[in-house]
Amino acid sequence: MALAGPKEVHGDGRFVLRRKDFVPAYLKAAEDGTLRRKAREAVALLGPPCRVCPRRCKEADRSKGAPGVCRVGRLAQVSSMGAHLGEEDVLRGWKGSGTVFFTGCSLRCAFCQNFDISQGGRGDEVDARELAGIMLRLARQGCHNVNFVTPSHVVPQIVEALVQAVEDGLSIPLVYNSGGYDSLESLAVMDGLVDVYMPDFKFWDEAACGRYLAAPDYPSAARRAAAEMHRQVGDLVVDEDGVALRGVLVRHLVMPGMADDTGQVMGWLAGLSKDIFVNIMDQYHPAGKVVNDSPHAAIGRCVSEGEMDAARAAAIKAGLWRFDERWRPDHVV
């Protein structure tokens, strides 16, 4: 069997599942009635208090439209959708990853590079039928997967829509692309529905998380979430063409002056699995509140080449080896 991509992707066949043998997890859940049950359980998380994310907003009854810290009430909001060719090669394939960018976020990242979406409120409300329609549109366009971007605060809305999408014929993998700030209650709902988890692991230091994310509990929440995601779906598995079917892919955005955090994150991930697939990202630039904001001056620059080299060296020293690198041509066929 010919395998696409570098060894880091397929592991000489260790991490390959034939496409013809793959069935999206949510289809199995739909067959036995689990999906509908999970939709009811998910809606109950809306509160009060809201239990969808680790913030557990006590005053928010999102079931009646009252927003929490995420600024989203009963209905999800979508800012954009489409075939995305900028994602990792294992996700974008040659036809694109079907991204659905949700408005709002449970985190308050000072440096967010989608600030107008996550904290500015740009987007339109969609009900379950409309969100299901978006998923199906992406599938009809030929996207390799449906990629939910920033889904942690809208898990109930996603699962509700998934019921309708399955009835209407959805059959491509689901990608849960989060900031890593996920509640175990929401992940329990998603267990058996998500095929690929792609969390960020941003920081290790609680003080930095309080300063830059307004969430000092982020490191512990991210560790719990990543461990649970890995328990559910394991290490990343691809098809013969190197397109992700199942498993965990972790993103880590290297930050200026925070080499110790990177080393701690990589060491912890290696403890979870030496075969975990990791994208060590170099695209940080000052954005959001960091621009012209003296309280965030320490991260008011891009990362240096030396910092990126040190980050990769820390990951290798920890024993990790499955790193994301570009290998597909930058065009659609």
C-alpha positions as CSV (number, residue, x, y, z in Angstrom):
1,M,0.0,0.0,0.0
2,A,1.5,3.3,-1.1
3,L,1.4,5.9,1.7
4,A,1.3,9.7,1.3
5,G,3.3,12.1,3.3
6,P,6.3,11.8,5.6
7,K,6.9,9.1,8.2
8,E,5.7,11.5,10.9
9,V,2.3,11.3,9.4
10,H,1.9,7.6,8.6
11,G,4.6,6.0,10.8
12,D,5.4,3.5,8.0
13,G,1.8,2.2,8.3
14,R,1.4,2.2,12.1
15,F,-0.9,5.2,11.9
16,V,-2.9,4.3,8.8
17,L,-6.5,3.2,8.5
18,R,-7.9,2.4,5.1
19,R,-10.5,4.9,4.1
20,K,-12.9,2.2,3.2
21,D,-12.7,0.8,6.8
22,F,-13.5,4.1,8.4
23,V,-16.9,5.1,9.8
24,P,-17.3,8.5,11.5
25,A,-17.9,8.0,15.2
26,Y,-21.2,10.0,15.2
27,L,-22.8,7.7,12.6
28,K,-22.4,4.8,15.0
29,A,-23.9,6.9,17.8
30,A,-26.8,7.9,15.6
31,E,-27.6,4.2,14.8
32,D,-28.1,3.2,18.4
33,G,-29.9,6.4,19.6
34,T,-26.9,7.7,21.5
35,L,-26.7,10.8,19.5
36,R,-30.2,12.0,20.4
37,R,-29.6,11.2,24.0
38,K,-26.4,13.2,24.0
39,A,-28.1,16.1,22.4
40,R,-30.5,16.3,25.4
41,E,-27.7,16.0,27.8
42,A,-25.8,18.7,26.1
43,V,-28.7,21.2,26.2
44,A,-29.0,20.6,29.9
45,L,-25.4,21.9,30.3
46,L,-26.6,25.4,29.3
47,G,-27.7,26.0,32.9
48,P,-28.2,27.7,35.1
49,P,-25.4,27.5,36.0
50,C,-23.8,27.0,32.6
51,R,-21.5,24.0,32.6
52,V,-20.4,24.0,29.0
53,C,-16.9,25.4,29.7
54,P,-14.7,25.5,32.8
55,R,-15.8,29.0,33.7
56,R,-19.2,27.6,34.9
57,C,-20.9,31.0,34.8
58,K,-23.3,30.9,37.8
59,E,-25.6,33.6,36.7
60,A,-25.9,32.6,33.1
61,D,-29.0,30.7,32.0
62,R,-28.0,30.3,28.4
63,S,-31.0,28.0,27.8
64,K,-33.1,31.2,28.0
65,G,-30.7,33.3,25.9
66,A,-28.7,34.9,28.7
67,P,-25.0,34.9,27.7
68,G,-22.0,33.9,29.8
69,V,-18.4,35.1,29.6
70,C,-18.4,33.7,26.1
71,R,-21.1,36.3,25.1
72,V,-23.2,33.7,23.4
73,G,-26.7,32.7,24.6
74,R,-29.0,29.9,23.4
75,L,-28.1,30.0,19.7
76,A,-24.6,29.6,18.3
77,Q,-23.2,32.3,16.2
78,V,-21.1,31.7,13.0
79,S,-18.7,34.3,11.7
80,S,-17.6,32.4,8.5
81,M,-17.4,29.0,6.9
82,G,-15.7,27.5,4.0
83,A,-13.0,25.2,2.6
84,H,-9.8,26.2,4.4
85,L,-6.4,25.5,2.8
86,G,-4.4,27.0,5.6
87,E,-4.9,24.2,8.1
88,E,-2.4,21.4,8.7
89,D,-1.8,19.1,5.7
90,V,-3.4,16.2,7.5
91,L,-6.6,18.2,7.7
92,R,-6.7,20.3,4.5
93,G,-5.8,17.5,2.2
94,W,-6.2,18.8,-1.4
95,K,-9.8,20.0,-1.2
96,G,-9.6,21.9,2.1
97,S,-10.8,21.5,5.7
98,G,-14.4,22.5,6.1
99,T,-14.0,25.2,8.8
100,V,-16.9,26.7,10.8
101,F,-15.7,29.7,12.7
102,F,-17.9,30.3,15.8
103,T,-18.3,33.7,17.3
104,G,-17.4,34.2,20.9
105,C,-15.0,32.4,23.2
106,S,-14.6,31.3,26.8
107,L,-11.1,32.6,26.9
108,R,-10.1,36.3,26.8
109,C,-6.7,36.0,25.1
110,A,-5.2,39.5,25.0
111,F,-3.2,38.5,21.8
112,C,-6.1,36.8,19.9
113,Q,-5.5,36.9,16.2
114,N,-9.3,36.6,15.6
115,F,-10.2,39.3,18.1
116,D,-13.1,40.6,16.2
117,I,-14.7,37.2,16.1
118,S,-13.8,35.8,19.6
119,Q,-14.4,39.0,21.5
120,G,-15.8,41.6,19.1
121,G,-19.0,39.7,18.4
122,R,-18.8,39.5,14.6
123,G,-21.1,36.8,13.4
124,D,-24.7,35.7,12.8
125,E,-27.0,33.5,14.9
126,V,-27.9,30.1,13.5
127,D,-30.3,27.5,14.8
128,A,-29.8,23.8,14.7
129,R,-31.2,23.4,11.2
130,E,-29.1,26.2,9.8
131,L,-25.9,24.9,11.4
132,A,-26.6,21.4,10.0
133,G,-27.0,23.0,6.6
134,I,-23.6,24.6,6.9
135,M,-22.1,21.2,7.7
136,L,-23.8,19.6,4.7
137,R,-22.7,22.5,2.4
138,L,-19.1,21.9,3.3
139,A,-19.4,18.2,2.7
140,R,-21.0,18.8,-0.8
141,Q,-18.1,21.1,-1.6
142,G,-15.8,18.1,-1.2
143,C,-14.2,19.2,2.1
144,H,-12.4,16.3,3.8
145,N,-13.9,17.1,7.2
146,V,-16.1,19.5,9.2
147,N,-13.8,21.6,11.3
148,F,-15.4,23.3,14.3
149,V,-13.2,26.3,15.2
150,T,-13.6,27.6,18.8
151,P,-16.4,25.1,19.7
152,S,-15.9,24.9,23.5
153,H,-18.8,27.2,24.4
154,V,-21.2,25.9,21.8
155,V,-21.1,22.1,22.3
156,P,-24.8,21.8,22.9
157,Q,-25.6,23.7,19.7
158,I,-23.2,21.5,17.7
159,V,-24.7,18.3,19.0
160,E,-28.3,19.5,18.3
161,A,-27.3,20.3,14.8
162,L,-25.5,17.1,14.3
163,V,-28.7,15.1,14.8
164,Q,-30.2,17.0,11.8
165,A,-27.1,16.8,9.7
166,V,-26.9,13.0,10.1
167,E,-30.5,12.6,9.1
168,D,-29.7,14.7,6.0
169,G,-26.7,12.5,5.0
170,L,-23.5,13.9,6.7
171,S,-20.8,11.3,6.6
172,I,-17.3,13.0,6.8
173,P,-15.1,13.2,9.9
174,L,-15.7,15.9,12.6
175,V,-12.8,17.9,13.9
176,Y,-13.1,19.7,17.3
177,N,-10.6,22.6,17.0
178,S,-10.5,24.2,20.5
179,G,-8.4,26.5,22.6
180,G,-7.9,23.7,25.1
181,Y,-10.2,25.3,27.7
182,D,-12.8,22.5,27.6
183,S,-15.0,21.1,30.4
184,L,-15.0,17.4,31.1
185,E,-18.8,17.6,31.0
186,S,-18.8,18.8,27.4
187,L,-16.1,16.3,26.4
188,A,-18.2,13.5,27.9
189,V,-21.0,14.6,25.6
190,M,-18.6,14.6,22.6
191,D,-17.2,11.2,23.5
192,G,-18.2,8.9,20.6
193,L,-19.1,11.9,18.3
194,V,-15.8,13.6,17.5
195,D,-13.3,11.9,15.2
196,V,-10.3,14.3,15.5
197,Y,-9.6,16.5,18.5
198,M,-7.3,19.5,17.8
199,P,-6.7,21.5,21.1
200,D,-4.3,24.3,21.7
201,F,-2.0,24.0,24.7
202,K,-1.1,27.7,25.1
203,F,0.7,28.1,28.5
204,W,1.9,26.2,31.4
205,D,2.3,29.0,33.9
206,E,-0.8,30.0,35.8
207,A,0.3,33.6,36.3
208,A,0.8,34.0,32.5
209,C,-2.7,32.5,31.9
210,G,-4.2,35.0,34.3
211,R,-2.4,37.8,32.7
212,Y,-2.9,36.9,29.0
213,L,-6.0,34.6,29.0
214,A,-8.0,35.9,32.0
215,A,-8.1,32.2,33.0
216,P,-5.5,31.3,35.7
217,D,-7.0,27.8,35.8
218,Y,-6.1,27.2,32.1
219,P,-3.1,24.9,32.6
220,S,-5.0,22.5,34.7
221,A,-8.1,22.6,32.5
222,A,-6.0,22.1,29.4
223,R,-4.2,19.1,30.9
224,R,-7.5,17.5,31.9
225,A,-9.0,18.2,28.5
226,A,-6.1,16.9,26.5
227,A,-5.8,13.7,28.5
228,E,-9.5,13.1,28.1
229,M,-9.4,13.7,24.4
230,H,-6.5,11.3,24.0
231,R,-8.3,8.7,26.1
232,Q,-11.3,9.0,23.7
233,V,-9.6,8.8,20.3
234,G,-5.9,8.1,20.8
235,D,-3.0,9.1,18.6
236,L,-3.6,10.6,15.2
237,V,-4.5,8.1,12.4
238,V,-4.7,9.0,8.7
239,D,-5.9,7.3,5.5
240,E,-3.7,6.2,2.6
241,D,-3.7,9.8,1.4
242,G,-2.4,11.2,4.7
243,V,-5.8,12.8,5.6
244,A,-6.7,12.6,9.3
245,L,-9.5,10.2,10.3
246,R,-9.2,9.9,14.0
247,G,-7.0,10.9,16.9
248,V,-5.5,14.0,18.6
249,L,-3.4,16.8,17.1
250,V,-2.1,19.4,19.6
251,R,-1.2,22.9,18.6
252,H,1.3,25.0,20.6
253,L,1.9,28.6,19.6
254,V,5.4,29.6,20.6
255,M,5.3,32.9,22.5
256,P,8.1,35.4,22.9
257,G,10.2,35.0,26.0
258,M,8.3,31.9,27.2
259,A,10.7,29.0,26.4
260,D,10.1,27.5,29.9
261,D,6.4,27.1,29.2
262,T,7.1,25.4,25.9
263,G,9.5,23.0,27.5
264,Q,6.9,22.1,30.2
265,V,4.1,21.6,27.7
266,M,6.2,19.4,25.5
267,G,7.3,17.3,28.4
268,W,3.8,16.8,29.6
269,L,2.6,15.9,26.1
270,A,5.3,13.3,25.8
271,G,4.1,11.8,29.0
272,L,0.7,11.4,27.5
273,S,2.1,9.7,24.4
274,K,5.4,9.9,22.6
275,D,3.4,9.4,19.4
276,I,1.1,12.4,19.8
277,F,1.0,14.6,16.7
278,V,2.1,18.2,17.5
279,N,2.1,21.4,15.5
280,I,4.7,23.8,17.0
281,M,3.5,27.1,15.5
282,D,5.7,30.1,14.7
283,Q,3.0,32.6,13.5
284,Y,2.6,34.6,16.7
285,H,2.4,38.4,16.2
286,P,1.1,41.2,18.4
287,A,-2.6,41.5,17.9
288,G,-5.8,42.2,19.8
289,K,-5.1,44.1,23.1
290,V,-1.3,43.6,22.8
291,V,-1.0,46.2,20.0
292,N,0.1,49.5,21.7
293,D,-0.8,48.1,25.1
294,S,2.0,48.6,27.7
295,P,0.7,46.0,30.2
296,H,1.4,43.3,27.5
297,A,4.7,44.7,26.4
298,A,6.5,41.4,27.2
299,I,4.7,39.7,24.3
300,G,4.7,42.8,22.0
301,R,7.0,41.2,19.4
302,C,7.2,38.2,17.1
303,V,9.2,35.2,18.1
304,S,12.7,34.9,16.9
305,E,14.3,32.1,14.9
306,G,16.3,31.1,17.9
307,E,13.2,30.8,20.0
308,M,11.6,28.5,17.4
309,D,14.8,26.4,17.2
310,A,14.7,26.1,21.0
311,A,11.0,25.1,21.0
312,R,11.6,22.3,18.5
313,A,14.7,21.2,20.4
314,A,12.7,21.0,23.6
315,A,10.0,18.8,21.9
316,I,12.7,16.5,20.5
317,K,14.4,16.2,23.9
318,A,11.1,15.3,25.5
319,G,10.9,12.4,23.0
320,L,8.2,13.7,20.6
321,W,8.7,13.1,16.9
322,R,5.4,13.4,15.0
323,F,5.6,17.1,14.1
324,D,3.5,18.9,11.5
325,E,5.4,20.1,8.5
326,R,4.1,21.3,5.1
327,W,4.4,18.5,2.5
328,R,1.4,19.0,0.2
329,P,1.4,21.3,-2.8
330,D,-0.4,24.6,-2.1
331,H,-3.1,24.1,-4.6
332,V,-6.5,22.4,-5.0
333,V,-6.9,19.6,-7.6
